């Protein structure tokens, strides 16, 4: 699916960031924390910051 091999350290960091965002208060997730996790995930997979928007345009 993706052409690059992810950076396992950044991928793990992204997962931890997302989990922590929900553990803090599952009813009121701070979307800035979710965005940070997404940004880290994009870096882990060497994807541009606009990847999500571009993928949405393709579908």
N, C-alpha and C positions, 0 to 999 in steps of 0.2 A: 504494500500500500504506500509506504513512504520510502523514498530513495536513500535516506540517510539513516545511519545507526544512531540511536539516541545516546546522549550523555547520561549514563546511569545515575550519576550523582545528582545532576540537575533534575532528572525525572523523579527520583526519590524525594528530593526537596520539594518539588511541585506537589506530589501526593501528600506529603506532610503538611504543607501550607493549606491545602484544601481541607484536609481532615481537621486541622486545628481551627479553621474558619467555622466549621460546623460544630465542633465540640464546644466552642466558647458559648454559643447560644443558638441552638438549631432553629429556634423560632424567629430569630432576628439576625440573620447572617449579614455581616458587614461585606458588602459587595466589593469594596476596595481590596479586602483580603482575597476574595475569589479572583479578582483581576490580577493580583500579584501572583497567584498560583498559575493562572493562565499564561501570564507573561513568562514565568519560569519554565512552564511546559513547552512553550513555543521555542524558547532558547534551547531547551534540552533536545528538541528534534530539529534544531537549526532551521526553523520556519520563520518567515517574516511576520512582523507584528500585524500585518493586514491579512494574514492567512484565513482567519475565520470569515471575514467579509468577502474575500475572494471565493472561498468555498461556497458560501451562500449564493453568490451570483451564478455559480456553475450549476446549481440545482434548480 
